Amino acid sequence: MATVDLLFAALFNAAVLFLVTAGLQLIFGVQRIVNLTAGSLYAFGAYFGASVFEWFSAQGGPALLLLPVLIVAGLLAGQVGFLVERVLRTVYGRDEAFQLLMTFAFVLMFQDVLRYVWGAQPRLLADLPSVYGMIAIGAFTFPAYNAAVIACALLVAGLLWWLIDRTPLGHIIRATAENRQMAEALGANTRRINMLVFMLGSMLGTVGGALVIPTTAASLEMPIALIVETFAVVVIGGLGSIRGAFLGALIVGLLRALSLSYFPEMEVMSIYLVVVFVLVLRPYGLFGKAAA
């Protein structure tokens, strides 16, 4: 039974990681910017989700609407990506180091905003996932809320695949990612595509943060802790690959769950041992392109 609990804990961690990393991968694939603000957007989504649900509860809203309210809150929080993209638009095509400095500046600004609005004390929606009860399969039980978050991540993965591979908009996004100049010559509005992709990536990150808040406290340390795991996922899966984000999140989620259960002091080391192993055997990641 402990093994099954461990597996579901790993899948829950992987689901949240995938949501954030998929947004980061999507943005890099089109705009070629390594978006360090992914961790800050995740934390912003967590704080904002907690506040929105507390307000919703104060108005008499039922606790059973926890999941949809958090999803809506995450989507609303993701609108901040519009402002971030408008500033980052000025550094498209410039040196990667300059882009990294710009996104790191946003990390610092977000940190101050979070401290100013919500203070330094952690925020937690304690025990709320229990309103969904437990799912029992034979002798095994696991939280229904966690299962719902895993299902949401799988749904997002399917929708992203459908959007990118099966729709005209997806074809334009892929064309922009492969050859921006050619896409512009064929009439694609790449500025609008940049905005759309960045907004979508931002909303994935903030929804991930909102969905995790019932199971962990929102704190000022969230951005750094998340970005460590996120970039491990990126390195393992390959920069710019949504499939890589999916598999990388599964690997990191499982490693984190195993480490926390058996060797808590080696949580970060175990993840980065796998990162080093992948870099040695396949420097561009499991699904990355050598050209990247």
C-alpha positions as CSV (number, residue, x, y, z in Angstrom):
1,M,0.0,0.0,0.0
2,A,2.9,2.3,0.7
3,T,4.1,1.8,-2.8
4,V,0.7,2.8,-4.3
5,D,0.6,5.9,-2.1
6,L,4.1,6.7,-3.3
7,L,3.1,6.3,-6.9
8,F,0.1,8.6,-6.6
9,A,2.2,11.2,-4.7
10,A,4.7,11.0,-7.6
11,L,2.0,11.4,-10.2
12,F,0.5,14.4,-8.4
13,N,3.9,16.1,-8.2
14,A,4.5,15.2,-11.9
15,A,1.1,16.7,-12.9
16,V,1.8,20.1,-11.3
17,L,5.4,20.1,-12.7
18,F,4.1,19.3,-16.2
19,L,1.7,22.2,-16.2
20,V,4.4,24.7,-15.3
21,T,7.1,23.1,-17.5
22,A,4.7,22.8,-20.5
23,G,4.2,26.6,-20.4
24,L,8.0,27.2,-20.2
25,Q,8.6,24.8,-23.1
26,L,5.9,26.3,-25.2
27,I,7.4,29.8,-24.7
28,F,10.9,28.7,-25.5
29,G,9.8,26.7,-28.6
30,V,8.3,29.8,-30.2
31,Q,10.2,32.8,-28.7
32,R,13.5,31.2,-27.8
33,I,13.4,32.8,-24.3
34,V,14.2,30.8,-21.2
35,N,11.5,32.2,-19.0
36,L,12.8,32.3,-15.5
37,T,9.5,34.0,-14.4
38,A,7.9,30.5,-14.6
39,G,8.5,30.0,-10.9
40,S,7.2,33.4,-10.0
41,L,4.1,32.9,-12.0
42,Y,3.6,29.6,-10.2
43,A,3.8,31.3,-6.8
44,F,1.6,34.1,-8.0
45,G,-1.0,31.6,-9.0
46,A,-0.8,29.9,-5.6
47,Y,-1.3,33.1,-3.6
48,F,-4.0,34.4,-5.9
49,G,-5.8,31.1,-5.9
50,A,-5.8,31.0,-2.1
51,S,-7.1,34.5,-1.9
52,V,-9.9,34.0,-4.5
53,F,-11.1,30.8,-2.8
54,E,-11.1,32.5,0.6
55,W,-13.2,35.3,-0.8
56,F,-15.5,32.8,-2.5
57,S,-15.9,30.9,0.8
58,A,-16.7,34.2,2.6
59,Q,-19.5,34.8,0.1
60,G,-21.0,31.5,1.1
61,G,-19.6,29.5,-1.8
62,P,-19.6,25.7,-1.3
63,A,-16.2,24.0,-0.7
64,L,-17.1,21.4,-3.3
65,L,-16.4,24.0,-6.0
66,L,-12.7,24.2,-4.8
67,L,-11.3,22.7,-8.0
68,P,-13.2,24.9,-10.6
69,V,-12.7,28.0,-8.5
70,L,-8.9,27.4,-8.4
71,I,-8.8,26.7,-12.1
72,V,-10.6,30.0,-12.9
73,A,-8.4,31.9,-10.4
74,G,-5.3,30.4,-12.1
75,L,-6.5,31.5,-15.5
76,L,-7.2,35.0,-14.2
77,A,-3.8,35.2,-12.6
78,G,-2.2,34.2,-15.9
79,Q,-3.4,37.5,-17.5
80,V,-0.3,39.1,-15.9
81,G,1.6,37.4,-18.7
82,F,0.3,40.1,-21.0
83,L,2.2,42.8,-19.1
84,V,5.4,40.6,-18.8
85,E,5.3,39.8,-22.6
86,R,4.9,43.5,-23.5
87,V,8.2,44.2,-21.7
88,L,10.0,41.1,-22.9
89,R,9.0,42.0,-26.5
90,T,11.8,44.6,-26.4
91,V,14.5,41.9,-26.0
92,Y,13.3,39.4,-28.6
93,G,16.2,38.5,-30.9
94,R,18.8,39.9,-28.5
95,D,21.6,38.1,-26.7
96,E,20.4,35.2,-24.5
97,A,22.3,36.5,-21.5
98,F,20.4,39.8,-21.8
99,Q,17.1,37.9,-22.0
100,L,18.0,35.9,-18.9
101,L,18.8,39.0,-17.0
102,M,15.5,40.6,-18.0
103,T,13.4,37.5,-16.9
104,F,15.5,37.4,-13.6
105,A,14.6,41.0,-13.0
106,F,11.0,40.0,-13.2
107,V,11.6,37.2,-10.6
108,L,12.9,39.8,-8.2
109,M,10.0,42.2,-8.9
110,F,7.5,39.4,-8.4
111,Q,9.1,38.5,-5.1
112,D,8.6,42.0,-3.8
113,V,5.0,42.1,-5.1
114,L,4.2,38.9,-3.3
115,R,5.7,40.1,-0.1
116,Y,3.9,43.5,-0.3
117,V,0.5,42.0,-1.1
118,W,0.4,38.8,0.9
119,G,3.2,39.3,3.5
120,A,6.0,37.0,4.5
121,Q,3.8,34.4,6.2
122,P,2.9,31.3,4.2
123,R,-0.7,30.8,3.1
124,L,-2.5,27.5,3.1
125,L,-6.0,26.2,2.3
126,A,-5.8,23.6,5.0
127,D,-7.8,20.3,4.7
128,L,-10.0,21.6,1.9
129,P,-9.1,18.7,-0.5
130,S,-10.8,16.4,2.0
131,V,-14.2,17.6,0.8
132,Y,-13.8,15.4,-2.3
133,G,-13.1,12.4,-0.1
134,M,-11.1,9.4,-1.1
135,I,-11.1,7.1,-4.1
136,A,-11.0,3.4,-3.3
137,I,-9.7,0.7,-5.7
138,G,-9.6,-2.6,-3.9
139,A,-7.5,-2.2,-0.8
140,F,-6.0,1.1,-2.0
141,T,-7.3,4.6,-1.4
142,F,-6.0,8.0,-2.5
143,P,-7.3,11.6,-2.4
144,A,-9.9,12.3,-5.1
145,Y,-8.6,15.9,-5.3
146,N,-5.1,14.7,-6.3
147,A,-6.6,12.3,-8.9
148,A,-8.6,15.3,-10.3
149,V,-5.4,17.4,-10.7
150,I,-3.7,14.4,-12.4
151,A,-6.7,14.2,-14.8
152,C,-6.5,17.9,-15.5
153,A,-2.8,17.6,-16.4
154,L,-3.6,14.7,-18.7
155,L,-6.4,16.7,-20.3
156,V,-4.0,19.7,-20.8
157,A,-1.4,17.4,-22.4
158,G,-4.0,16.1,-24.8
159,L,-5.3,19.6,-25.6
160,L,-1.8,20.9,-26.2
161,W,-1.1,18.0,-28.6
162,W,-4.4,18.7,-30.4
163,L,-3.7,22.4,-30.6
164,I,-0.2,22.2,-31.9
165,D,-0.5,19.2,-34.2
166,R,-4.1,19.2,-35.4
167,T,-5.3,22.9,-35.8
168,P,-4.4,25.7,-38.2
169,L,-3.3,27.9,-35.3
170,G,-1.0,25.1,-34.2
171,H,0.5,24.9,-37.6
172,I,1.2,28.6,-37.6
173,I,2.8,28.3,-34.1
174,R,5.0,25.5,-35.3
175,A,6.0,27.4,-38.5
176,T,6.9,30.5,-36.3
177,A,9.0,28.3,-34.1
178,E,10.8,26.7,-37.0
179,N,11.4,29.8,-39.2
180,R,10.0,33.1,-38.0
181,Q,11.1,35.0,-41.1
182,M,9.4,32.6,-43.5
183,A,6.3,32.6,-41.4
184,E,6.2,36.4,-41.5
185,A,6.8,36.3,-45.3
186,L,3.7,34.0,-45.6
187,G,1.6,36.4,-43.7
188,A,1.7,35.2,-40.2
189,N,1.3,37.8,-37.5
190,T,4.2,36.7,-35.4
191,R,3.7,39.5,-32.8
192,R,0.2,38.2,-32.1
193,I,1.5,34.6,-32.0
194,N,4.2,35.6,-29.5
195,M,1.5,37.2,-27.3
196,L,-0.8,34.2,-27.5
197,V,1.9,31.7,-26.7
198,F,3.3,33.7,-23.8
199,M,-0.2,34.1,-22.4
200,L,-0.9,30.4,-22.7
201,G,2.4,29.5,-21.1
202,S,1.8,32.0,-18.3
203,M,-1.7,30.6,-17.6
204,L,-0.4,27.0,-17.5
205,G,2.1,28.2,-14.8
206,T,-0.5,30.1,-12.7
207,V,-3.1,27.3,-12.9
208,G,-0.4,24.8,-11.7
209,G,0.3,27.1,-8.7
210,A,-3.4,27.5,-8.0
211,L,-4.1,23.7,-8.1
212,V,-1.2,22.9,-5.7
213,I,-2.2,25.4,-3.0
214,P,-4.7,23.0,-1.2
215,T,-1.8,20.5,-0.6
216,T,1.1,22.8,0.3
217,A,1.6,26.3,1.7
218,A,2.2,29.3,-0.6
219,S,5.5,30.9,0.4
220,L,8.1,33.3,-0.9
221,E,10.4,30.3,-1.4
222,M,8.1,28.7,-3.9
223,P,9.6,30.3,-7.1
224,I,13.2,29.1,-6.4
225,A,12.1,25.7,-5.3
226,L,9.9,25.2,-8.3
227,I,12.4,26.5,-10.8
228,V,15.1,24.0,-9.7
229,E,12.7,21.1,-10.4
230,T,11.4,22.8,-13.6
231,F,14.8,23.2,-15.2
232,A,15.6,19.6,-14.2
233,V,12.5,18.5,-16.2
234,V,13.6,20.7,-19.1
235,V,17.1,19.3,-19.2
236,I,15.9,15.7,-19.0
237,G,13.1,16.1,-21.6
238,G,14.8,18.5,-23.9
239,L,14.4,22.2,-24.3
240,G,11.3,23.2,-26.2
241,S,9.7,19.8,-26.3
242,I,6.2,19.3,-24.8
243,R,6.7,15.5,-24.9
244,G,9.9,16.0,-23.1
245,A,8.1,18.1,-20.5
246,F,5.6,15.2,-19.9
247,L,8.2,12.5,-19.5
248,G,10.7,14.7,-17.6
249,A,7.9,15.6,-15.2
250,L,7.1,12.0,-14.6
251,I,10.8,11.2,-13.9
252,V,11.3,14.1,-11.6
253,G,8.0,13.6,-9.8
254,L,8.9,9.9,-9.1
255,L,12.4,10.8,-8.0
256,R,11.1,13.5,-5.6
257,A,8.5,11.2,-4.1
258,L,11.1,8.4,-3.6
259,S,13.6,10.7,-2.1
260,L,11.2,12.3,0.3
261,S,10.0,8.9,1.4
262,Y,13.3,7.1,1.9
263,F,16.2,9.7,1.6
264,P,14.9,13.2,2.3
265,E,18.4,14.6,2.6
266,M,19.1,13.5,-1.0
267,E,16.0,15.0,-2.6
268,V,17.8,17.6,-4.8
269,M,20.9,15.4,-5.4
270,S,18.9,12.5,-6.7
271,I,17.2,14.7,-9.3
272,Y,20.4,16.2,-10.5
273,L,22.2,12.9,-10.6
274,V,19.7,11.9,-13.3
275,V,20.2,15.3,-15.0
276,V,24.0,14.7,-15.2
277,F,23.4,11.2,-16.5
278,V,21.1,12.5,-19.3
279,L,23.5,15.3,-20.1
280,V,26.4,12.8,-20.5
281,L,24.4,10.4,-22.7
282,R,22.2,12.9,-24.6
283,P,23.2,16.5,-24.0
284,Y,20.1,17.9,-25.8
285,G,17.7,15.9,-23.7
286,L,15.5,12.9,-24.4
287,F,13.3,14.7,-27.0
288,G,15.3,17.8,-27.7
289,K,17.0,18.6,-31.0
290,A,20.7,18.7,-31.3
291,A,20.4,22.0,-33.1
292,A,18.8,23.6,-30.0
